[in-house]
Amino acid sequence: MFIHVRENGRPSGKGGRYAAEVMPANAKAAIDRLSQRGQAKNLLKMSGIATAGARPEPGTRTYRVQLYQFHILYLEKSPEQAHWLSQPSGEQHFEPVAPLPDDPEAQVAVRLAVRALYAAGLECGQVLLTAASPHRVKVVRVSPYWPARMADRFMREARDWWLAQRDGRSADRLMLGADPEFALRGADGTMVLASDYMGKGGVVGCDSTRYREELALHQHPLAELRPDPSEDPDELFAHIRQALLLARRKIADKTVEWLAGGMPFDGYPVGGHIHISGVVSDFSLLRKLDAYLALPLVLVEDPGCRKRRPRYGFLGDIREKEHGGFEYRTLPSWLVHPDVTRGILHLARLVAACHGQLTARPHLDLSLIRAYYRGDKQTLVPYVKALWEELSRLSAYRDSRDPLDRYFSYLLAGETWPAGQDLRKAWGIG
């Protein structure tokens, strides 16, 4: 379902990339699904979102968030449960609050509300959450409806936000970047720390995250490539190859193997984050990235990719970048094979440029969502074949036909990518 937004009597959008776009509303299938007992919590749990019962526990606070996609329309907070019990009516009392930087609990509640709305397959609605601390926030309920008394106001504000997001963006250049990670394995099969060979900064550096607290502050397990971005997927691919060659010079011990995929070592997931700028980051684009990038990649994933989910690799994982654009964080590390790397980059560019023409909506099909989180390849094969056929009919596919034909052929060959093998061999840089 879509809301047709008009501005000054004209359809929204300034021409170009957004001229024909319409403002999405909740799909009937998503609303009907939430009306089925237990379905909402099943969706949230599959996505790795903690849930709670309807009755607040003592010492907790309750948040009520009204949203349209990423935009927070209204945030309310109730007092702690002990105070709520003292109310004669037995009803919770909510007061409006702002998610200020010095209120980490409210900040977490807002981020989790957006994630819950997305996981539920909605565009707009209301999310109720309970919090004992910034580290213990859970979702109680997701509703596809705003309060009736405020719906008109929220609709106007949502429309204004939607138009503002698109204002002047049709002329922006679509840029791609990436920061894929890999791990290092010694001759004895144990993990070697990337920080033994490189610093944090630069085109090749160690990832700043420490996944286990027993590591010292200066010890970092994963290596990360930070190639220069480009409008051209092939140029970005060349930059990645150059970064790998630089990594070869930094990692002096040639017996150390380089591993990509999902989780080369237990507790150490690796990702293949893609940076996109010059296009509006909304639920519509994000769902197309999930549909056309994340779900098909399951066909070649190693078992580590399934272990990576849902804490990492959940659908719709995004981070806005300070310099503009956003980072799509759902994918595992696609450095396993150059055909996969090049295909992913071309596909990301095609989906970002043409997402308004694409029709797949797996977020409304519970069997496909379940197949993604479970790594059910058999269920996804016909889905991926249909995607490839649809994409190949796009006029823009012609510019990427060779890498994308090779990529989808690789996905549908029935093989698992060689995540346990040294990626230098596949790249010819050993």
C-alpha positions as CSV (number, residue, x, y, z in Angstrom):
1,M,0.0,0.0,0.0
2,F,1.2,3.5,-0.7
3,I,0.2,7.0,0.3
4,H,0.4,9.3,-2.7
5,V,1.9,12.5,-1.4
6,R,1.4,15.8,-3.2
7,E,3.2,19.1,-2.7
8,N,1.7,22.3,-4.0
9,G,-0.7,20.2,-6.1
10,R,2.0,18.2,-7.7
11,P,3.2,14.7,-7.0
12,S,6.2,14.6,-4.6
13,G,9.7,14.5,-5.9
14,K,11.8,16.9,-7.9
15,G,12.2,14.8,-11.0
16,G,15.0,12.4,-11.8
17,R,15.5,9.4,-9.5
18,Y,12.5,10.3,-7.2
19,A,10.0,11.7,-9.7
20,A,7.7,8.7,-9.6
21,E,8.1,7.7,-6.0
22,V,5.2,7.4,-3.6
23,M,5.1,7.4,0.1
24,P,4.7,3.8,1.4
25,A,2.1,2.9,4.0
26,N,1.6,-0.4,5.9
27,A,0.9,-3.3,3.6
28,K,-2.3,-5.2,4.4
29,A,-0.2,-8.5,4.6
30,A,1.9,-7.0,7.3
31,I,-1.1,-5.8,9.3
32,D,-2.9,-9.1,9.0
33,R,0.2,-11.0,10.0
34,L,0.5,-9.0,13.2
35,S,-3.1,-9.7,14.1
36,Q,-2.2,-13.4,14.4
37,R,-1.4,-14.4,17.9
38,G,2.4,-14.7,18.5
39,Q,3.4,-13.8,15.0
40,A,4.9,-10.4,16.0
41,K,7.1,-11.9,18.7
42,N,8.2,-14.7,16.4
43,L,9.4,-12.1,13.9
44,L,11.2,-10.1,16.5
45,K,12.9,-13.1,18.0
46,M,14.1,-14.3,14.6
47,S,15.6,-10.9,14.2
48,G,17.4,-11.1,17.5
49,I,15.2,-8.6,19.3
50,A,14.5,-9.3,23.0
51,T,10.8,-9.3,23.9
52,A,8.9,-8.9,27.2
53,G,5.4,-9.6,28.5
54,A,2.7,-7.1,28.6
55,R,2.8,-6.4,32.3
56,P,5.9,-4.3,33.3
57,E,8.2,-5.7,35.9
58,P,9.1,-3.8,39.1
59,G,11.9,-1.3,38.6
60,T,11.4,-0.9,34.9
61,R,10.3,2.0,32.8
62,T,8.0,1.8,29.8
63,Y,8.5,3.7,26.5
64,R,5.9,4.3,23.8
65,V,7.3,5.3,20.4
66,Q,5.3,6.6,17.4
67,L,7.3,6.2,14.1
68,Y,7.3,6.5,10.4
69,Q,10.2,4.5,9.2
70,F,13.3,6.0,10.7
71,H,11.5,9.1,11.8
72,I,10.5,9.4,15.5
73,L,7.1,11.2,15.6
74,Y,6.5,11.1,19.3
75,L,8.3,9.5,22.3
76,E,6.7,9.0,25.7
77,K,8.0,7.5,29.0
78,S,6.2,6.1,32.0
79,P,7.6,6.2,35.6
80,E,9.0,3.1,37.1
81,Q,6.7,0.1,37.8
82,A,6.6,0.7,41.5
83,H,5.1,4.1,41.0
84,W,2.7,2.8,38.3
85,L,1.3,0.3,40.8
86,S,0.3,3.1,43.1
87,Q,-1.9,4.7,40.5
88,P,-5.6,4.3,41.5
89,S,-6.7,3.5,37.9
90,G,-4.0,0.9,37.5
91,E,-3.1,2.5,34.2
92,Q,0.3,3.7,33.2
93,H,0.9,7.4,33.0
94,F,3.1,8.5,30.1
95,E,4.9,11.8,29.7
96,P,6.5,13.1,26.5
97,V,10.3,13.0,26.5
98,A,13.1,13.7,24.0
99,P,15.8,11.1,23.3
100,L,18.7,13.4,24.5
101,P,22.3,12.4,24.1
102,D,22.7,12.3,27.9
103,D,19.8,9.8,28.2
104,P,21.3,6.5,26.9
105,E,18.3,4.4,27.8
106,A,15.9,6.5,25.7
107,Q,18.4,6.5,22.9
108,V,18.5,2.7,23.0
109,A,14.7,2.5,23.2
110,V,14.3,4.6,20.1
111,R,16.9,2.6,18.1
112,L,15.2,-0.7,19.1
113,A,11.8,0.7,18.2
114,V,12.9,1.5,14.7
115,R,14.5,-2.0,14.4
116,A,11.3,-3.6,15.7
117,L,9.1,-1.7,13.3
118,Y,11.3,-2.8,10.4
119,A,11.4,-6.4,11.5
120,A,7.6,-6.5,11.8
121,G,7.4,-5.5,8.1
122,L,5.8,-2.1,8.8
123,E,6.3,1.4,7.5
124,C,4.6,3.2,10.4
125,G,3.1,2.4,13.8
126,Q,3.6,2.3,17.5
127,V,6.2,0.3,19.5
128,L,5.9,-0.3,23.3
129,L,9.1,-1.1,25.1
130,T,10.2,-1.8,28.7
131,A,13.6,-0.9,30.1
132,A,15.5,-1.8,33.3
133,S,18.7,-0.1,32.0
134,P,20.3,0.9,28.7
135,H,21.5,-2.6,28.4
136,R,18.2,-4.3,29.2
137,V,15.6,-2.9,26.8
138,K,12.9,-5.2,25.4
139,V,10.0,-4.8,23.0
140,V,6.5,-5.5,24.5
141,R,4.3,-4.8,21.5
142,V,4.4,-3.6,17.9
143,S,1.2,-2.0,16.5
144,P,0.6,-0.9,12.9
145,Y,-1.6,2.0,14.1
146,W,-1.0,5.4,15.5
147,P,-3.4,6.7,18.2
148,A,-6.5,8.0,16.4
149,R,-6.5,11.4,18.1
150,M,-3.0,12.1,16.8
151,A,-3.0,10.3,13.4
152,D,-3.6,13.4,11.3
153,R,-0.8,15.3,12.9
154,F,1.6,12.3,12.6
155,M,0.6,11.9,8.9
156,R,1.5,15.5,8.2
157,E,4.8,15.3,10.0
158,A,5.6,12.0,8.3
159,R,4.8,13.5,4.9
160,D,7.0,16.6,5.6
161,W,9.9,14.3,6.6
162,W,9.4,12.1,3.5
163,L,9.6,15.1,1.2
164,A,12.5,16.7,3.0
165,Q,14.5,13.5,2.7
166,R,14.1,13.7,-1.1
167,D,14.5,17.4,-1.6
168,G,17.3,18.1,-4.0
169,R,18.7,14.5,-3.9
170,S,17.8,13.4,-7.4
171,A,21.0,15.1,-8.8
172,D,23.3,13.5,-6.2
173,R,25.9,11.1,-7.5
174,L,25.5,7.5,-6.4
175,M,28.7,6.5,-4.7
176,L,29.8,3.0,-3.4
177,G,32.3,2.2,-0.7
178,A,33.1,-0.8,1.5
179,D,35.0,-2.0,4.5
180,P,35.2,-5.8,4.4
181,E,36.9,-7.7,7.2
182,F,38.9,-10.9,7.4
183,A,40.6,-12.9,10.1
184,L,44.0,-14.5,10.3
185,R,44.8,-18.2,11.0
186,G,48.2,-19.5,12.1
187,A,49.9,-22.7,11.0
188,D,48.6,-24.4,14.2
189,G,45.0,-23.5,13.3
190,T,44.6,-20.8,16.0
191,M,43.7,-17.2,15.4
192,V,46.4,-14.6,14.9
193,L,45.7,-11.0,15.9
194,A,45.6,-8.5,13.1
195,S,47.0,-5.9,15.5
196,D,50.3,-7.8,15.5
197,Y,50.8,-6.6,11.9
198,M,48.9,-3.4,11.5
199,G,47.6,-0.3,13.2
200,K,44.0,0.9,13.4
201,G,44.1,3.5,10.7
202,G,44.8,3.5,7.0
203,V,43.5,1.6,3.9
204,V,44.4,-1.6,5.7
205,G,44.0,-1.6,9.4
206,C,42.7,-3.7,12.3
207,D,39.1,-3.4,13.2
208,S,38.7,-1.4,16.5
209,T,36.3,-3.9,18.0
210,R,37.5,-6.3,20.7
211,Y,35.0,-9.2,20.9
212,R,36.5,-10.7,24.0
213,E,37.3,-8.7,27.1
214,E,40.4,-10.7,27.9
215,L,42.2,-9.1,25.0
216,A,44.3,-6.0,26.0
217,L,43.2,-2.6,24.7
218,H,45.8,-2.7,22.0
219,Q,44.9,-6.2,20.8
220,H,42.4,-6.4,17.9
221,P,41.6,-9.7,16.1
222,L,40.3,-8.6,12.7
223,A,41.8,-6.9,9.7
224,E,39.7,-4.4,7.7
225,L,40.1,-3.0,4.2
226,R,39.1,0.7,3.7
227,P,39.4,1.3,-0.1
228,D,38.6,4.6,-1.7
229,P,34.9,4.8,-2.8
230,S,33.8,5.2,-6.4
231,E,30.8,5.6,-8.6
232,D,32.0,2.6,-10.6
233,P,31.8,-0.8,-9.0
234,D,34.7,-2.1,-11.1
235,E,36.9,0.8,-9.9
236,L,35.9,0.0,-6.3
237,F,36.7,-3.6,-7.0
238,A,40.2,-2.6,-8.2
239,H,40.7,-0.5,-5.0
240,I,39.8,-3.6,-2.9
241,R,42.4,-5.6,-4.8
242,Q,45.0,-2.9,-4.2
243,A,44.1,-2.9,-0.5
244,L,44.6,-6.7,-0.4
245,L,48.1,-6.3,-2.0
246,L,48.9,-3.7,0.6
247,A,47.8,-6.1,3.3
248,R,50.1,-8.7,1.8
249,R,53.0,-6.4,2.4
250,K,51.9,-5.7,6.0
251,I,51.4,-9.3,7.0
252,A,55.0,-10.5,6.7
253,D,54.4,-14.1,7.8
254,K,53.3,-15.9,4.6
255,T,52.2,-19.0,6.5
256,V,49.4,-17.0,8.1
257,E,46.1,-17.7,6.2
258,W,43.5,-15.1,5.5
259,L,39.8,-16.1,6.2
260,A,36.6,-14.4,5.2
261,G,33.0,-15.7,5.2
262,G,30.8,-15.5,8.3
263,M,32.6,-16.5,11.5
264,P,36.1,-17.9,10.9
265,F,36.6,-18.4,14.7
266,D,33.9,-18.8,17.3
267,G,32.9,-15.4,18.7
268,Y,34.6,-13.5,15.9
269,P,32.1,-12.7,13.1
270,V,33.4,-10.9,10.0
271,G,31.3,-8.6,7.9
272,G,31.2,-7.2,4.4
273,H,29.8,-3.7,5.0
274,I,28.8,-1.6,1.9
275,H,28.7,2.2,2.0
276,I,26.1,3.9,-0.2
277,S,25.6,7.6,-0.7
278,G,23.7,9.8,-3.1
279,V,20.5,8.0,-2.5
280,V,17.8,8.3,0.2
281,S,18.2,5.7,3.0
282,D,14.6,4.7,3.8
283,F,12.9,1.4,4.5
284,S,12.1,0.9,0.8
285,L,15.7,0.9,-0.3
286,L,16.8,-1.1,2.8
287,R,14.3,-3.9,2.1
288,K,15.4,-4.1,-1.5
289,L,19.1,-4.5,-0.3
290,D,17.9,-7.3,2.0
291,A,15.8,-8.9,-0.8
292,Y,18.4,-8.7,-3.6
293,L,21.7,-8.9,-1.7
294,A,21.3,-10.6,1.7
295,L,18.8,-13.4,0.9
296,P,20.5,-14.7,-2.3
297,L,23.9,-14.8,-0.6
298,V,22.5,-17.5,1.7
299,L,22.9,-20.0,-1.2
300,V,26.7,-20.1,-0.9
301,E,27.1,-19.3,2.8
302,D,29.2,-21.4,5.1
303,P,27.9,-22.5,8.6
304,G,29.7,-19.6,10.2
305,C,27.3,-17.2,8.5
306,R,24.3,-18.9,10.2
307,K,26.1,-18.7,13.5
308,R,26.7,-15.0,12.9
309,R,23.0,-14.3,12.9
310,P,20.9,-12.8,14.3
311,R,23.2,-10.8,16.6
312,Y,25.1,-9.8,13.5
313,G,23.7,-10.0,10.0
314,F,20.1,-9.3,10.9
315,L,18.0,-7.9,8.0
316,G,18.0,-4.2,7.8
317,D,21.2,-3.5,9.7
318,I,22.2,0.0,8.8
319,R,24.3,2.8,10.2
320,E,24.1,6.4,9.1
321,K,27.5,7.9,8.3
322,E,28.6,11.3,9.5
323,H,30.0,12.3,6.1
324,G,26.7,11.4,4.5
325,G,25.2,8.2,3.2
326,F,24.9,5.0,5.1
327,E,26.6,1.7,5.8
328,Y,24.7,-1.5,5.0
329,R,26.0,-4.0,7.6
330,T,23.9,-7.2,7.1
331,L,26.3,-9.1,4.8
332,P,29.1,-11.4,5.8
333,S,32.5,-10.9,4.4
334,W,32.3,-11.5,0.7
335,L,36.1,-11.4,0.2
336,V,36.0,-15.2,0.0
337,H,36.1,-15.1,-3.8
338,P,36.7,-12.2,-6.3
339,D,33.6,-13.3,-8.4
340,V,31.5,-12.8,-5.3
341,T,33.1,-9.5,-4.4
342,R,32.7,-8.0,-7.9
343,G,29.1,-9.4,-8.2
344,I,28.1,-7.9,-4.8
345,L,29.4,-4.5,-5.7
346,H,27.7,-4.4,-9.1
347,L,24.5,-5.7,-7.5
348,A,24.5,-3.1,-4.8
349,R,25.0,-0.4,-7.4
350,L,22.1,-1.7,-9.5
351,V,19.7,-2.1,-6.6
352,A,20.5,1.3,-5.2
353,A,20.0,2.9,-8.6
354,C,16.9,1.0,-9.6
355,H,15.2,-0.1,-6.4
356,G,12.0,1.7,-7.3
357,Q,11.6,-0.7,-10.3
358,L,12.1,-3.8,-8.3
359,T,9.2,-5.9,-7.1
360,A,10.4,-8.6,-4.6
361,R,8.9,-8.2,-1.1
362,P,10.3,-11.1,1.0
363,H,9.6,-9.1,4.2
364,L,6.0,-10.0,3.7
365,D,6.7,-13.7,3.3
366,L,7.4,-15.4,6.6
367,S,8.8,-18.5,4.9
368,L,11.5,-16.5,3.2
369,I,12.4,-14.6,6.4
370,R,12.7,-17.9,8.2
371,A,14.8,-19.4,5.4
372,Y,17.2,-16.5,5.7
373,Y,17.8,-16.8,9.4
374,R,17.9,-20.6,9.3
375,G,20.2,-20.7,6.3
376,D,17.6,-22.8,4.4
377,K,19.1,-22.8,0.9
378,Q,16.6,-25.1,-0.7
379,T,13.7,-22.8,0.0
380,L,15.6,-19.8,-1.4
381,V,16.7,-21.4,-4.7
382,P,13.5,-20.6,-6.7
383,Y,13.3,-17.2,-5.1
384,V,16.9,-16.4,-6.3
385,K,16.2,-17.7,-9.8
386,A,13.2,-15.4,-10.1
387,L,15.2,-12.4,-8.8
388,W,17.9,-13.0,-11.5
389,E,15.3,-13.2,-14.2
390,E,13.7,-9.9,-13.0
391,L,17.0,-8.1,-12.7
392,S,18.2,-9.2,-16.2
393,R,15.2,-7.5,-17.7
394,L,16.4,-4.1,-16.4
395,S,18.0,-1.9,-19.0
396,A,20.7,-1.0,-16.4
397,Y,21.6,-4.7,-16.1
398,R,23.4,-4.5,-19.5
399,D,26.2,-2.5,-18.0
400,S,26.8,-5.2,-15.4
401,R,25.8,-8.3,-17.3
402,D,29.2,-10.1,-17.1
403,P,29.9,-9.8,-13.4
404,L,26.2,-10.4,-12.5
405,D,25.8,-13.4,-14.7
406,R,29.0,-14.9,-13.2
407,Y,27.7,-14.0,-9.7
408,F,24.3,-15.6,-10.0
409,S,25.7,-18.6,-11.7
410,Y,28.1,-19.0,-8.7
411,L,25.2,-18.7,-6.3
412,L,23.1,-21.3,-8.1
413,A,25.8,-23.8,-8.7
414,G,24.9,-25.6,-5.5
415,E,28.3,-25.1,-3.8
416,T,29.3,-23.5,-0.5
417,W,31.9,-20.8,-0.8
418,P,35.4,-21.8,0.5
419,A,35.4,-19.8,3.7
420,G,37.8,-22.2,5.3
421,Q,40.5,-21.6,2.6
422,D,43.0,-18.9,2.4
423,L,41.3,-16.2,0.3
424,R,44.7,-15.2,-1.2
425,K,44.6,-18.3,-3.4
426,A,41.2,-17.3,-5.0
427,W,42.5,-13.7,-5.5
428,G,45.8,-14.9,-6.9
429,I,47.9,-12.9,-4.5
430,G,49.5,-15.7,-2.4
